[in-house]
Amino acid sequence: MKLYTLKKQFNGYKKGTQFYLIAESEFIGVKEFVLRTKDLKKSISVNESELLKYFYE
């Protein structure tokens, strides 16, 4: 699984929070990603532009 880290604060999560990429889907050209915190307690769904803007590998 890929590990992503927050570049800056996003949806109540602090900068530096680590997430695993759990699922990736594409429907009519719109990509959605499901990320889960490293402790596997919470998950969020983001689109491609949010992933590129707020996260890095």
Gaussian input, Z-matrix of N, CA and C with variables (Angstrom, degrees):
# hf/3-21g

backbone

0 1
 N
 C     1     B1
 C     2     B2     1     A1
 N     3     B3     2     A2     1     D1
 C     4     B4     3     A3     2     D2
 C     5     B5     4     A4     3     D3
 N     6     B6     5     A5     4     D4
 C     7     B7     6     A6     5     D5
 C     8     B8     7     A7     6     D6
 N     9     B9     8     A8     7     D7
 C    10    B10     9     A9     8     D8
 C    11    B11    10    A10     9     D9
 N    12    B12    11    A11    10    D10
 C    13    B13    12    A12    11    D11
 C    14    B14    13    A13    12    D12
 N    15    B15    14    A14    13    D13
 C    16    B16    15    A15    14    D14
 C    17    B17    16    A16    15    D15
 N    18    B18    17    A17    16    D16
 C    19    B19    18    A18    17    D17
 C    20    B20    19    A19    18    D18
 N    21    B21    20    A20    19    D19
 C    22    B22    21    A21    20    D20
 C    23    B23    22    A22    21    D21
 N    24    B24    23    A23    22    D22
 C    25    B25    24    A24    23    D23
 C    26    B26    25    A25    24    D24
 N    27    B27    26    A26    25    D25
 C    28    B28    27    A27    26    D26
 C    29    B29    28    A28    27    D27
 N    30    B30    29    A29    28    D28
 C    31    B31    30    A30    29    D29
 C    32    B32    31    A31    30    D30
 N    33    B33    32    A32    31    D31
 C    34    B34    33    A33    32    D32
 C    35    B35    34    A34    33    D33
 N    36    B36    35    A35    34    D34
 C    37    B37    36    A36    35    D35
 C    38    B38    37    A37    36    D36
 N    39    B39    38    A38    37    D37
 C    40    B40    39    A39    38    D38
 C    41    B41    40    A40    39    D39
 N    42    B42    41    A41    40    D40
 C    43    B43    42    A42    41    D41
 C    44    B44    43    A43    42    D42
 N    45    B45    44    A44    43    D43
 C    46    B46    45    A45    44    D44
 C    47    B47    46    A46    45    D45
 N    48    B48    47    A47    46    D46
 C    49    B49    48    A48    47    D47
 C    50    B50    49    A49    48    D48
 N    51    B51    50    A50    49    D49
 C    52    B52    51    A51    50    D50
 C    53    B53    52    A52    51    D51
 N    54    B54    53    A53    52    D52
 C    55    B55    54    A54    53    D53
 C    56    B56    55    A55    54    D54
 N    57    B57    56    A56    55    D55
 C    58    B58    57    A57    56    D56
 C    59    B59    58    A58    57    D57
 N    60    B60    59    A59    58    D58
 C    61    B61    60    A60    59    D59
 C    62    B62    61    A61    60    D60
 N    63    B63    62    A62    61    D61
 C    64    B64    63    A63    62    D62
 C    65    B65    64    A64    63    D63
 N    66    B66    65    A65    64    D64
 C    67    B67    66    A66    65    D65
 C    68    B68    67    A67    66    D66
 N    69    B69    68    A68    67    D67
 C    70    B70    69    A69    68    D68
 C    71    B71    70    A70    69    D69
 N    72    B72    71    A71    70    D70
 C    73    B73    72    A72    71    D71
 C    74    B74    73    A73    72    D72
 N    75    B75    74    A74    73    D73
 C    76    B76    75    A75    74    D74
 C    77    B77    76    A76    75    D75
 N    78    B78    77    A77    76    D76
 C    79    B79    78    A78    77    D77
 C    80    B80    79    A79    78    D78
 N    81    B81    80    A80    79    D79
 C    82    B82    81    A81    80    D80
 C    83    B83    82    A82    81    D81
 N    84    B84    83    A83    82    D82
 C    85    B85    84    A84    83    D83
 C    86    B86    85    A85    84    D84
 N    87    B87    86    A86    85    D85
 C    88    B88    87    A87    86    D86
 C    89    B89    88    A88    87    D87
 N    90    B90    89    A89    88    D88
 C    91    B91    90    A90    89    D89
 C    92    B92    91    A91    90    D90
 N    93    B93    92    A92    91    D91
 C    94    B94    93    A93    92    D92
 C    95    B95    94    A94    93    D93
 N    96    B96    95    A95    94    D94
 C    97    B97    96    A96    95    D95
 C    98    B98    97    A97    96    D96
 N    99    B99    98    A98    97    D97
 C   100   B100    99    A99    98    D98
 C   101   B101   100   A100    99    D99
 N   102   B102   101   A101   100   D100
 C   103   B103   102   A102   101   D101
 C   104   B104   103   A103   102   D102
 N   105   B105   104   A104   103   D103
 C   106   B106   105   A105   104   D104
 C   107   B107   106   A106   105   D105
 N   108   B108   107   A107   106   D106
 C   109   B109   108   A108   107   D107
 C   110   B110   109   A109   108   D108
 N   111   B111   110   A110   109   D109
 C   112   B112   111   A111   110   D110
 C   113   B113   112   A112   111   D111
 N   114   B114   113   A113   112   D112
 C   115   B115   114   A114   113   D113
 C   116   B116   115   A115   114   D114
 N   117   B117   116   A116   115   D115
 C   118   B118   117   A117   116   D116
 C   119   B119   118   A118   117   D117
 N   120   B120   119   A119   118   D118
 C   121   B121   120   A120   119   D119
 C   122   B122   121   A121   120   D120
 N   123   B123   122   A122   121   D121
 C   124   B124   123   A123   122   D122
 C   125   B125   124   A124   123   D123
 N   126   B126   125   A125   124   D124
 C   127   B127   126   A126   125   D125
 C   128   B128   127   A127   126   D126
 N   129   B129   128   A128   127   D127
 C   130   B130   129   A129   128   D128
 C   131   B131   130   A130   129   D129
 N   132   B132   131   A131   130   D130
 C   133   B133   132   A132   131   D131
 C   134   B134   133   A133   132   D132
 N   135   B135   134   A134   133   D133
 C   136   B136   135   A135   134   D134
 C   137   B137   136   A136   135   D135
 N   138   B138   137   A137   136   D136
 C   139   B139   138   A138   137   D137
 C   140   B140   139   A139   138   D138
 N   141   B141   140   A140   139   D139
 C   142   B142   141   A141   140   D140
 C   143   B143   142   A142   141   D141
 N   144   B144   143   A143   142   D142
 C   145   B145   144   A144   143   D143
 C   146   B146   145   A145   144   D144
 N   147   B147   146   A146   145   D145
 C   148   B148   147   A147   146   D146
 C   149   B149   148   A148   147   D147
 N   150   B150   149   A149   148   D148
 C   151   B151   150   A150   149   D149
 C   152   B152   151   A151   150   D150
 N   153   B153   152   A152   151   D151
 C   154   B154   153   A153   152   D152
 C   155   B155   154   A154   153   D153
 N   156   B156   155   A155   154   D154
 C   157   B157   156   A156   155   D155
 C   158   B158   157   A157   156   D156
 N   159   B159   158   A158   157   D157
 C   160   B160   159   A159   158   D158
 C   161   B161   160   A160   159   D159
 N   162   B162   161   A161   160   D160
 C   163   B163   162   A162   161   D161
 C   164   B164   163   A163   162   D162
 N   165   B165   164   A164   163   D163
 C   166   B166   165   A165   164   D164
 C   167   B167   166   A166   165   D165
 N   168   B168   167   A167   166   D166
 C   169   B169   168   A168   167   D167
 C   170   B170   169   A169   168   D168

   B1=1.4551
   B2=1.5174
   B3=1.3130
   B4=1.4567
   B5=1.5174
   B6=1.3179
   B7=1.4579
   B8=1.5202
   B9=1.3312
   B10=1.4597
   B11=1.5189
   B12=1.3416
   B13=1.4527
   B14=1.5245
   B15=1.3362
   B16=1.4577
   B17=1.5232
   B18=1.3361
   B19=1.4621
   B20=1.5269
   B21=1.3528
   B22=1.4628
   B23=1.5214
   B24=1.3219
   B25=1.4648
   B26=1.5297
   B27=1.3402
   B28=1.4660
   B29=1.5240
   B30=1.3122
   B31=1.4758
   B32=1.5261
   B33=1.3114
   B34=1.4636
   B35=1.5169
   B36=1.3270
   B37=1.4654
   B38=1.5253
   B39=1.3127
   B40=1.4604
   B41=1.5183
   B42=1.3291
   B43=1.4619
   B44=1.5209
   B45=1.3312
   B46=1.4547
   B47=1.5220
   B48=1.3427
   B49=1.4669
   B50=1.5274
   B51=1.3165
   B52=1.4608
   B53=1.5265
   B54=1.3327
   B55=1.4632
   B56=1.5208
   B57=1.3341
   B58=1.4583
   B59=1.5211
   B60=1.3244
   B61=1.4578
   B62=1.5223
   B63=1.3323
   B64=1.4568
   B65=1.5260
   B66=1.3400
   B67=1.4696
   B68=1.5179
   B69=1.3166
   B70=1.4578
   B71=1.5211
   B72=1.3468
   B73=1.4637
   B74=1.5169
   B75=1.3127
   B76=1.4573
   B77=1.5232
   B78=1.3287
   B79=1.4503
   B80=1.5234
   B81=1.3000
   B82=1.4764
   B83=1.5333
   B84=1.3093
   B85=1.4577
   B86=1.5134
   B87=1.3310
   B88=1.4668
   B89=1.5239
   B90=1.3267
   B91=1.4645
   B92=1.5248
   B93=1.3248
   B94=1.4534
   B95=1.5278
   B96=1.3152
   B97=1.4511
   B98=1.5213
   B99=1.3073
   B100=1.4565
   B101=1.5211
   B102=1.3187
   B103=1.4574
   B104=1.5201
   B105=1.3180
   B106=1.4645
   B107=1.5236
   B108=1.3327
   B109=1.4622
   B110=1.5292
   B111=1.3119
   B112=1.4637
   B113=1.5298
   B114=1.3393
   B115=1.4707
   B116=1.5323
   B117=1.3478
   B118=1.4697
   B119=1.5298
   B120=1.3333
   B121=1.4610
   B122=1.5280
   B123=1.3197
   B124=1.4619
   B125=1.5245
   B126=1.3297
   B127=1.4630
   B128=1.5209
   B129=1.3243
   B130=1.4619
   B131=1.5198
   B132=1.3197
   B133=1.4554
   B134=1.5236
   B135=1.3232
   B136=1.4671
   B137=1.5212
   B138=1.3310
   B139=1.4597
   B140=1.5282
   B141=1.3142
   B142=1.4662
   B143=1.5266
   B144=1.3335
   B145=1.4659
   B146=1.5345
   B147=1.3352
   B148=1.4623
   B149=1.5253
   B150=1.3190
   B151=1.4628
   B152=1.5250
   B153=1.3175
   B154=1.4666
   B155=1.5210
   B156=1.3322
   B157=1.4600
   B158=1.5260
   B159=1.3273
   B160=1.4517
   B161=1.5304
   B162=1.3237
   B163=1.4657
   B164=1.5189
   B165=1.3252
   B166=1.4663
   B167=1.5209
   B168=1.3364
   B169=1.4757
   B170=1.5063
   A1=109.45
   A2=115.34
   A3=119.92
   A4=109.84
   A5=116.05
   A6=122.72
   A7=108.43
   A8=116.10
   A9=121.92
   A10=109.33
   A11=116.53
   A12=122.81
   A13=108.66
   A14=116.47
   A15=121.02
   A16=111.61
   A17=116.16
   A18=121.27
   A19=110.75
   A20=115.84
   A21=122.30
   A22=108.42
   A23=116.61
   A24=121.22
   A25=111.14
   A26=115.90
   A27=121.68
   A28=109.85
   A29=117.14
   A30=123.18
   A31=113.58
   A32=117.68
   A33=121.21
   A34=115.20
   A35=118.00
   A36=121.84
   A37=108.94
   A38=116.77
   A39=121.80
   A40=111.83
   A41=115.19
   A42=121.96
   A43=109.23
   A44=116.56
   A45=121.02
   A46=113.85
   A47=117.86
   A48=120.85
   A49=108.70
   A50=116.19
   A51=120.61
   A52=111.08
   A53=114.85
   A54=122.53
   A55=109.67
   A56=115.78
   A57=121.64
   A58=108.62
   A59=116.99
   A60=121.44
   A61=107.37
   A62=116.76
   A63=122.23
   A64=111.21
   A65=116.64
   A66=120.16
   A67=110.36
   A68=114.69
   A69=122.49
   A70=106.92
   A71=116.44
   A72=118.84
   A73=110.27
   A74=115.03
   A75=121.07
   A76=108.35
   A77=115.82
   A78=121.60
   A79=108.05
   A80=116.53
   A81=124.00
   A82=110.83
   A83=116.16
   A84=121.61
   A85=115.79
   A86=119.05
   A87=121.86
   A88=108.20
   A89=115.66
   A90=120.47
   A91=109.73
   A92=115.71
   A93=123.11
   A94=108.25
   A95=116.08
   A96=121.99
   A97=109.52
   A98=116.63
   A99=121.52
   A100=107.23
   A101=115.32
   A102=122.29
   A103=108.93
   A104=116.31
   A105=121.87
   A106=108.07
   A107=116.62
   A108=120.15
   A109=110.28
   A110=115.34
   A111=119.96
   A112=112.16
   A113=117.07
   A114=119.83
   A115=112.06
   A116=116.92
   A117=125.06
   A118=114.00
   A119=117.94
   A120=121.01
   A121=113.12
   A122=118.51
   A123=121.64
   A124=110.01
   A125=115.08
   A126=118.89
   A127=109.92
   A128=115.44
   A129=121.73
   A130=108.74
   A131=114.70
   A132=121.62
   A133=107.63
   A134=116.70
   A135=121.46
   A136=109.39
   A137=115.42
   A138=119.21
   A139=109.30
   A140=115.92
   A141=120.82
   A142=112.41
   A143=117.83
   A144=119.80
   A145=111.54
   A146=117.64
   A147=120.70
   A148=110.70
   A149=117.02
   A150=120.70
   A151=110.61
   A152=117.04
   A153=120.95
   A154=112.36
   A155=117.41
   A156=121.92
   A157=113.06
   A158=117.75
   A159=121.75
   A160=115.54
   A161=119.00
   A162=120.77
   A163=111.90
   A164=115.47
   A165=121.86
   A166=108.54
   A167=114.99
   A168=120.09
   A169=110.95
   D1=143.28
   D2=177.46
   D3=-79.56
   D4=145.59
   D5=178.83
   D6=-111.72
   D7=124.40
   D8=178.69
   D9=-114.32
   D10=149.19
   D11=-179.94
   D12=-124.69
   D13=141.04
   D14=179.51
   D15=-70.94
   D16=133.29
   D17=176.41
   D18=-78.75
   D19=-37.38
   D20=-179.34
   D21=-150.36
   D22=169.46
   D23=-176.70
   D24=-55.95
   D25=138.28
   D26=-177.29
   D27=-151.28
   D28=123.50
   D29=176.54
   D30=49.85
   D31=40.89
   D32=178.21
   D33=85.81
   D34=-4.03
   D35=177.27
   D36=-94.01
   D37=139.39
   D38=-177.55
   D39=-80.61
   D40=155.54
   D41=174.64
   D42=-55.11
   D43=135.97
   D44=178.28
   D45=95.43
   D46=-9.02
   D47=177.96
   D48=-63.60
   D49=135.72
   D50=-177.62
   D51=-101.71
   D52=140.64
   D53=-178.42
   D54=-131.96
   D55=145.36
   D56=170.47
   D57=-94.17
   D58=140.84
   D59=173.04
   D60=-81.05
   D61=113.21
   D62=-175.30
   D63=-93.68
   D64=-44.99
   D65=-176.63
   D66=-146.26
   D67=151.74
   D68=179.84
   D69=-138.42
   D70=129.86
   D71=178.97
   D72=-139.84
   D73=156.62
   D74=178.91
   D75=-136.38
   D76=128.61
   D77=179.11
   D78=-135.75
   D79=115.40
   D80=-178.44
   D81=50.60
   D82=48.40
   D83=174.41
   D84=81.16
   D85=-1.33
   D86=179.65
   D87=-103.40
   D88=118.37
   D89=179.99
   D90=-93.02
   D91=135.72
   D92=176.40
   D93=-124.68
   D94=143.13
   D95=-179.14
   D96=-128.30
   D97=138.02
   D98=174.94
   D99=-108.01
   D100=122.48
   D101=-179.07
   D102=-116.06
   D103=143.63
   D104=179.62
   D105=-125.64
   D106=138.22
   D107=-179.75
   D108=-59.27
   D109=157.42
   D110=-175.34
   D111=-61.11
   D112=-29.64
   D113=177.27
   D114=-83.59
   D115=1.23
   D116=175.40
   D117=64.66
   D118=23.19
   D119=-178.66
   D120=-91.95
   D121=-35.89
   D122=-176.08
   D123=-128.31
   D124=151.47
   D125=176.84
   D126=-134.39
   D127=154.36
   D128=177.30
   D129=-136.46
   D130=156.68
   D131=176.52
   D132=-116.11
   D133=128.58
   D134=-179.25
   D135=-131.86
   D136=156.16
   D137=175.38
   D138=-91.66
   D139=177.25
   D140=-174.24
   D141=-62.76
   D142=-41.29
   D143=-178.45
   D144=-66.63
   D145=-37.69
   D146=176.56
   D147=-67.07
   D148=-39.70
   D149=178.88
   D150=-61.01
   D151=-44.81
   D152=-179.81
   D153=-69.58
   D154=-34.55
   D155=-176.78
   D156=-77.26
   D157=-39.84
   D158=-170.81
   D159=-106.72
   D160=-12.95
   D161=-173.71
   D162=-126.63
   D163=154.87
   D164=170.00
   D165=-140.05
   D166=157.33
   D167=-178.94
   D168=-82.56

